[in-house]
Amino acid sequence: MKQDRRRSTSIVLALLLLIATVPSTGQSIQHGFAWFGELVSVDRPAGTVTVRAPFLPQVARYIDTFEPGTPIVAVWTQLDGEADAVLYVERREIMPATGGYVVHAELVSADVVAGTITFTVPVGTTVITALASTVRGTPIRLESPMRQAEATTEVTSVTLDARPTPRPAPDVVAKIPADPNGPLASLAGSWSFESELMGNTITMQCTLTQDQAELSGTCDGEMGNASMTGTVTGNMARFTIAASAGDNDLSLGYSGAVDTTGARMEGDVSVMGMGAGFKGTKR
């Protein structure tokens, strides 16, 4: 069961990685990205560098299942082309991604208390030379191509004493008050649900049908065609959008409140341990 869950997670992330590298109309493809960590060590004969980087809290739930020396793929969160923390870790044999905000590496260790992962990556002579006399613990910025020829990560350059751009403080928006004991909201009709997952905008266009407190419907978007089911309690809606990829079921769970006009909704969405806010607009 746990293995099936991890396989489904890998497929979800593969879809998100694909979205991250496909430009919108009028945009050019981003050719590279920067990722950050602190230097642990340099092995000139082996042509490798070992780096420590922060990971998001959900990684702590399973990182201890990986043995030191395991070839891994680290999927990163990103902001404006900078990868600032590891979002997800998978074995390379399970998810050999060749594009997106990913770094292929060999696991050294993980510290669930500190929330960091230490890993080794191969680097070229130029990077080795730049880091050869650098003090352990120095913050570094490494650059890699967005698309790789194969399931390896090339490091094209390194900058010393560099840190990611601080993320802006989240906008403080007055949330729609939840009233589960109030009048039953009417949600039947066409909706657009938008959220940010792994730095990517995920939009699902849905047509909802409501029978008293029961919701059902169909959706279309970056995750493909999907079905949805849920319930309404007062002005609170809880529903699941379920899609399929191969033999795996992919589910996005939504929980939100509807405003008094019945045309706006906001709340939280989760998929395989990743969470984000969402906004819904009735069309």
Secondary structure, DSSP 8 states (H G I E B T S, - for coil): -HHHHHHHHHHHHHHHHHHHHS--TT-----EEEEEEEEEEEETTTTEEEEEEEB-GGGGGTGGGS-TT-EEEEEEEEETTEEEEEEEEEETTT----BSSEEEEEEEEEETTTTEEEEEEE--HHHHHHHTT--TT-EEEEEEESB-SSSS----EEEES------------------TTS------EEEEEEEEETTEEEEEEEEEEEETTEEEEEEEETT-SEEEEEEEETTEEEEEEEEEETTEEEEEEEEEEE-TTSSEEEEEEEETTEEEEEEEEE-
